[in-house]
Amino acid sequence: MKNFVVILLFFLFAIATKAQNNPSGEFSNPTIFVGSVVTDLDKSVSFYTNIIGMKKTGAFSVDGEKAKELGLTDGKKIDVTVLKLEDSPQANEWKLMSFGTKPGHKKPNYLNDNIGMQYITILVNHLEPVMKRIENNEIKILSGNPSKLDENRFFILVQDPDGTFIELIGPM
């Protein structure tokens, strides 16, 4: 009987694992992978890893010919650095790339200054360590003091080097 229970548990675990690896519905993966073109790749990678706390989890390139074939560039090579909040398969990817060009618009002061993707939201376990890194690197907290959202959560707003707004939410 004991062996039967062990085999049954193993079988149920295998079914549950298979169900997680093959999600039903329209999408094969519930994770979103976001690409962001930045002015200075090294500066942006440093900001997201050293200030925000993301982890560099990989990098890849797309040669110019393939990038043109895919409709991504006019033939320019793409070098991408992949960042995640944690190094796990379930974590969303924040993919940074640069073409060494200046932005075609001014850095926004507010969300309503531009259209398209303007901000990301990151939930943290504790806001204070992130705030210390922000202050130590003289990054302006646009929201001023942390704003209380509810009994346990506070909010601060900063911008990356190219102007993408970052909402950081968590307990103090």
Phi and psi restraints in degrees (value plus and minus 20) as a CYANA .aco file:
   2 LYS   PHI     -80.3   -40.3
   2 LYS   PSI     -63.9   -23.9
   3 ASN   PHI     -82.8   -42.8
   3 ASN   PSI     -58.2   -18.2
   4 PHE   PHI     -81.8   -41.8
   4 PHE   PSI     -63.3   -23.3
   5 VAL   PHI     -84.1   -44.1
   5 VAL   PSI     -63.0   -23.0
   6 VAL   PHI     -82.2   -42.2
   6 VAL   PSI     -65.0   -25.0
   7 ILE   PHI     -84.3   -44.3
   7 ILE   PSI     -62.3   -22.3
   8 LEU   PHI     -82.3   -42.3
   8 LEU   PSI     -64.7   -24.7
   9 LEU   PHI     -82.9   -42.9
   9 LEU   PSI     -61.9   -21.9
  10 PHE   PHI     -82.0   -42.0
  10 PHE   PSI     -63.4   -23.4
  11 PHE   PHI     -81.9   -41.9
  11 PHE   PSI     -65.3   -25.3
  12 LEU   PHI     -84.6   -44.6
  12 LEU   PSI     -59.6   -19.6
  13 PHE   PHI     -82.5   -42.5
  13 PHE   PSI     -62.7   -22.7
  14 ALA   PHI     -83.0   -43.0
  14 ALA   PSI     -61.0   -21.0
  15 ILE   PHI     -85.4   -45.4
  15 ILE   PSI     -64.3   -24.3
  16 ALA   PHI     -83.0   -43.0
  16 ALA   PSI     -61.6   -21.6
  17 THR   PHI     -84.2   -44.2
  17 THR   PSI     -63.6   -23.6
  18 LYS   PHI     -82.8   -42.8
  18 LYS   PSI     -60.7   -20.7
  19 ALA   PHI     -82.9   -42.9
  19 ALA   PSI     -57.3   -17.3
  20 GLN   PHI     -89.8   -49.8
  20 GLN   PSI     -54.3   -14.3
  21 ASN   PHI    -100.7   -60.7
  21 ASN   PSI     -37.7     2.3
  22 ASN   PHI    -145.6  -105.6
  22 ASN   PSI      53.7    93.7
  23 PRO   PHI     -81.7   -41.7
  23 PRO   PSI     123.9   163.9
  24 SER   PHI    -101.3   -61.3
  24 SER   PSI     144.9   184.9
  25 GLY   PHI      82.1   122.1
  25 GLY   PSI    -184.8  -144.8
  26 GLU   PHI     -99.1   -59.1
  26 GLU   PSI     -45.3    -5.3
  27 PHE   PHI    -128.1   -88.1
  27 PHE   PSI     119.4   159.4
  28 SER   PHI    -102.8   -62.8
  28 SER   PSI     -32.8     7.2
  29 ASN   PHI    -171.1  -131.1
  29 ASN   PSI     108.4   148.4
  30 PRO   PHI    -100.6   -60.6
  30 PRO   PSI     -19.0    21.0
  31 THR   PHI    -105.9   -65.9
  31 THR   PSI     121.4   161.4
  32 ILE   PHI    -124.0   -84.0
  32 ILE   PSI     113.7   153.7
  33 PHE   PHI    -129.5   -89.5
  33 PHE   PSI      98.0   138.0
  34 VAL   PHI    -130.9   -90.9
  34 VAL   PSI     110.8   150.8
  35 GLY   PHI    -124.4   -84.4
  35 GLY   PSI     115.2   155.2
  36 SER   PHI    -149.8  -109.8
  36 SER   PSI     103.3   143.3
  37 VAL   PHI    -104.7   -64.7
  37 VAL   PSI     107.5   147.5
  38 VAL   PHI    -140.9  -100.9
  38 VAL   PSI     140.5   180.5
  39 THR   PHI     -92.3   -52.3
  39 THR   PSI     -67.2   -27.2
  40 ASP   PHI    -148.6  -108.6
  40 ASP   PSI      86.0   126.0
  41 LEU   PHI     -80.2   -40.2
  41 LEU   PSI     -66.8   -26.8
  42 ASP   PHI     -81.7   -41.7
  42 ASP   PSI     -63.6   -23.6
  43 LYS   PHI     -83.4   -43.4
  43 LYS   PSI     -62.0   -22.0
  44 SER   PHI     -90.3   -50.3
  44 SER   PSI     -62.0   -22.0
  45 VAL   PHI     -80.9   -40.9
  45 VAL   PSI     -62.7   -22.7
  46 SER   PHI     -81.2   -41.2
  46 SER   PSI     -64.6   -24.6
  47 PHE   PHI     -78.9   -38.9
  47 PHE   PSI     -71.1   -31.1
  48 TYR   PHI     -90.1   -50.1
  48 TYR   PSI     -50.7   -10.7
  49 THR   PHI    -107.0   -67.0
  49 THR   PSI     -68.1   -28.1
  50 ASN   PHI    -102.5   -62.5
  50 ASN   PSI     -47.3    -7.3
  51 ILE   PHI    -121.5   -81.5
  51 ILE   PSI     -75.5   -35.5
  52 ILE   PHI     -94.2   -54.2
  52 ILE   PSI     -56.9   -16.9
  53 GLY   PHI      84.5   124.5
  53 GLY   PSI      -7.5    32.5
  54 MET   PHI     -88.3   -48.3
  54 MET   PSI     145.0   185.0
  55 LYS   PHI    -132.3   -92.3
  55 LYS   PSI     114.9   154.9
  56 LYS   PHI     -97.5   -57.5
  56 LYS   PSI      99.2   139.2
  57 THR   PHI    -134.1   -94.1
  57 THR   PSI     -22.4    17.6
  58 GLY   PHI     149.2   189.2
  58 GLY   PSI     159.5   199.5
  59 ALA   PHI    -179.2  -139.2
  59 ALA   PSI     133.9   173.9
  60 PHE   PHI    -176.1  -136.1
  60 PHE   PSI     145.3   185.3
  61 SER   PHI    -148.5  -108.5
  61 SER   PSI     133.0   173.0
  62 VAL   PHI    -144.3  -104.3
  62 VAL   PSI      99.7   139.7
  63 ASP   PHI     -86.1   -46.1
  63 ASP   PSI     139.6   179.6
  64 GLY   PHI     -76.9   -36.9
  64 GLY   PSI     -60.3   -20.3
  65 GLU   PHI     -83.9   -43.9
  65 GLU   PSI     -65.6   -25.6
  66 LYS   PHI     -88.2   -48.2
  66 LYS   PSI     -59.5   -19.5
  67 ALA   PHI     -81.0   -41.0
  67 ALA   PSI     -58.3   -18.3
  68 LYS   PHI     -89.0   -49.0
  68 LYS   PSI     -64.5   -24.5
  69 GLU   PHI     -77.4   -37.4
  69 GLU   PSI     -59.1   -19.1
  70 LEU   PHI     -99.8   -59.8
  70 LEU   PSI     -27.2    12.8
  71 GLY   PHI      60.2   100.2
  71 GLY   PSI      -3.3    36.7
  72 LEU   PHI    -104.9   -64.9
  72 LEU   PSI     -59.1   -19.1
  73 THR   PHI    -159.6  -119.6
  73 THR   PSI     156.7   196.7
  74 ASP   PHI    -109.4   -69.4
  74 ASP   PSI       0.3    40.3
  75 GLY   PHI      99.8   139.8
  75 GLY   PSI     -18.8    21.2
  76 LYS   PHI     -98.6   -58.6
  76 LYS   PSI     120.0   160.0
  77 LYS   PHI     -86.5   -46.5
  77 LYS   PSI     127.4   167.4
  78 ILE   PHI    -138.3   -98.3
  78 ILE   PSI     104.7   144.7
  79 ASP   PHI    -130.5   -90.5
  79 ASP   PSI     103.2   143.2
  80 VAL   PHI    -138.4   -98.4
  80 VAL   PSI     113.7   153.7
  81 THR   PHI    -127.2   -87.2
  81 THR   PSI     108.8   148.8
  82 VAL   PHI    -121.4   -81.4
  82 VAL   PSI     106.9   146.9
  83 LEU   PHI    -141.1  -101.1
  83 LEU   PSI     130.2   170.2
  84 LYS   PHI    -161.6  -121.6
  84 LYS   PSI     139.8   179.8
  85 LEU   PHI     -90.7   -50.7
  85 LEU   PSI     -50.9   -10.9
  86 GLU   PHI    -167.4  -127.4
  86 GLU   PSI     133.0   173.0
  87 ASP   PHI    -105.1   -65.1
  87 ASP   PSI      59.4    99.4
  88 SER   PHI    -161.9  -121.9
  88 SER   PSI     134.5   174.5
  89 PRO   PHI     -82.9   -42.9
  89 PRO   PSI     -45.0    -5.0
  90 GLN   PHI    -101.3   -61.3
  90 GLN   PSI     -34.8     5.2
  91 ALA   PHI     -95.8   -55.8
  91 ALA   PSI     119.1   159.1
  92 ASN   PHI     -83.2   -43.2
  92 ASN   PSI     132.2   172.2
  93 GLU   PHI    -124.4   -84.4
  93 GLU   PSI     114.4   154.4
  94 TRP   PHI    -130.4   -90.4
  94 TRP   PSI      82.4   122.4
  95 LYS   PHI    -119.4   -79.4
  95 LYS   PSI      98.8   138.8
  96 LEU   PHI    -124.8   -84.8
  96 LEU   PSI     118.0   158.0
  97 MET   PHI    -165.6  -125.6
  97 MET   PSI     135.2   175.2
  98 SER   PHI    -159.4  -119.4
  98 SER   PSI     125.1   165.1
  99 PHE   PHI    -134.1   -94.1
  99 PHE   PSI     -10.9    29.1
 100 GLY   PHI      50.4    90.4
 100 GLY   PSI       2.6    42.6
 101 THR   PHI    -130.7   -90.7
 101 THR   PSI     136.9   176.9
 102 LYS   PHI     -98.8   -58.8
 102 LYS   PSI     131.8   171.8
 103 PRO   PHI     -84.6   -44.6
 103 PRO   PSI     130.7   170.7
 104 GLY   PHI    -105.0   -65.0
 104 GLY   PSI     -17.1    22.9
 105 HIS   PHI    -166.8  -126.8
 105 HIS   PSI     142.8   182.8
 106 LYS   PHI     -96.2   -56.2
 106 LYS   PSI     136.7   176.7
 107 LYS   PHI     -83.4   -43.4
 107 LYS   PSI     107.0   147.0
 108 PRO   PHI     -91.6   -51.6
 108 PRO   PSI     128.8   168.8
 109 ASN   PHI    -115.1   -75.1
 109 ASN   PSI     -48.0    -8.0
 110 TYR   PHI    -160.6  -120.6
 110 TYR   PSI     142.1   182.1
 111 LEU   PHI     -77.0   -37.0
 111 LEU   PSI     -55.9   -15.9
 112 ASN   PHI    -100.3   -60.3
 112 ASN   PSI     -14.2    25.8
 113 ASP   PHI    -100.8   -60.8
 113 ASP   PSI     -29.2    10.8
 114 ASN   PHI    -174.3  -134.3
 114 ASN   PSI     152.2   192.2
 115 ILE   PHI    -133.3   -93.3
 115 ILE   PSI     150.5   190.5
 116 GLY   PHI      69.0   109.0
 116 GLY   PSI    -187.1  -147.1
 117 MET   PHI     -86.0   -46.0
 117 MET   PSI     101.0   141.0
 118 GLN   PHI    -135.5   -95.5
 118 GLN   PSI     -45.9    -5.9
 119 TYR   PHI    -171.2  -131.2
 119 TYR   PSI     140.7   180.7
 120 ILE   PHI    -145.9  -105.9
 120 ILE   PSI     135.3   175.3
 121 THR   PHI    -137.4   -97.4
 121 THR   PSI     109.4   149.4
 122 ILE   PHI    -143.5  -103.5
 122 ILE   PSI     105.3   145.3
 123 LEU   PHI    -115.4   -75.4
 123 LEU   PSI     108.4   148.4
 124 VAL   PHI    -137.7   -97.7
 124 VAL   PSI     138.0   178.0
 125 ASN   PHI     -94.0   -54.0
 125 ASN   PSI     -53.6   -13.6
 126 HIS   PHI    -167.0  -127.0
 126 HIS   PSI     106.7   146.7
 127 LEU   PHI     -97.7   -57.7
 127 LEU   PSI     -50.3   -10.3
 128 GLU   PHI     -78.5   -38.5
 128 GLU   PSI     -65.8   -25.8
 129 PRO   PHI     -82.2   -42.2
 129 PRO   PSI     -57.2   -17.2
 130 VAL   PHI     -87.5   -47.5
 130 VAL   PSI     -61.8   -21.8
 131 MET   PHI     -81.9   -41.9
 131 MET   PSI     -58.5   -18.5
 132 LYS   PHI     -83.8   -43.8
 132 LYS   PSI     -62.2   -22.2
 133 ARG   PHI     -84.6   -44.6
 133 ARG   PSI     -59.6   -19.6
 134 ILE   PHI     -82.5   -42.5
 134 ILE   PSI     -69.0   -29.0
 135 GLU   PHI     -86.5   -46.5
 135 GLU   PSI     -60.7   -20.7
 136 ASN   PHI     -83.3   -43.3
 136 ASN   PSI     -45.3    -5.3
 137 ASN   PHI    -123.6   -83.6
 137 ASN   PSI      -6.8    33.2
 138 GLU   PHI      34.0    74.0
 138 GLU   PSI      22.0    62.0
 139 ILE   PHI    -108.2   -68.2
 139 ILE   PSI     112.3   152.3
 140 LYS   PHI     -95.4   -55.4
 140 LYS   PSI     108.9   148.9
 141 ILE   PHI    -107.3   -67.3
 141 ILE   PSI      86.1   126.1
 142 LEU   PHI     -84.7   -44.7
 142 LEU   PSI     -48.9    -8.9
 143 SER   PHI    -105.5   -65.5
 143 SER   PSI     -16.3    23.7
 144 GLY   PHI      52.3    92.3
 144 GLY   PSI    -151.9  -111.9
 145 ASN   PHI     -88.8   -48.8
 145 ASN   PSI     135.0   175.0
 146 PRO   PHI     -77.7   -37.7
 146 PRO   PSI     113.2   153.2
 147 SER   PHI    -113.7   -73.7
 147 SER   PSI     113.2   153.2
 148 LYS   PHI     -98.4   -58.4
 148 LYS   PSI     103.4   143.4
 149 LEU   PHI    -112.5   -72.5
 149 LEU   PSI     -59.2   -19.2
 150 ASP   PHI    -177.0  -137.0
 150 ASP   PSI    -184.0  -144.0
 151 GLU   PHI     -76.5   -36.5
 151 GLU   PSI     -56.3   -16.3
 152 ASN   PHI    -138.5   -98.5
 152 ASN   PSI     -30.0    10.0
 153 ARG   PHI    -134.8   -94.8
 153 ARG   PSI     118.2   158.2
 154 PHE   PHI    -141.8  -101.8
 154 PHE   PSI     142.3   182.3
 155 PHE   PHI    -151.7  -111.7
 155 PHE   PSI     114.0   154.0
 156 ILE   PHI    -152.5  -112.5
 156 ILE   PSI     135.8   175.8
 157 LEU   PHI    -147.5  -107.5
 157 LEU   PSI     108.2   148.2
 158 VAL   PHI    -151.8  -111.8
 158 VAL   PSI     155.6   195.6
 159 GLN   PHI    -147.2  -107.2
 159 GLN   PSI     126.0   166.0
 160 ASP   PHI     -96.7   -56.7
 160 ASP   PSI     156.4   196.4
 161 PRO   PHI     -78.0   -38.0
 161 PRO   PSI     -43.7    -3.7
 162 ASP   PHI    -121.1   -81.1
 162 ASP   PSI     -19.6    20.4
 163 GLY   PHI      85.6   125.6
 163 GLY   PSI     -21.8    18.2
 164 THR   PHI     -86.0   -46.0
 164 THR   PSI     109.4   149.4
 165 PHE   PHI     -99.0   -59.0
 165 PHE   PSI     122.5   162.5
 166 ILE   PHI    -147.7  -107.7
 166 ILE   PSI      95.1   135.1
 167 GLU   PHI    -108.7   -68.7
 167 GLU   PSI     107.5   147.5
 168 LEU   PHI    -135.9   -95.9
 168 LEU   PSI     103.5   143.5
 169 ILE   PHI    -149.3  -109.3
 169 ILE   PSI     112.3   152.3
 170 GLY   PHI     152.8   192.8
 170 GLY   PSI     155.7   195.7
 171 PRO   PHI     -93.5   -53.5
 171 PRO   PSI     137.4   177.4
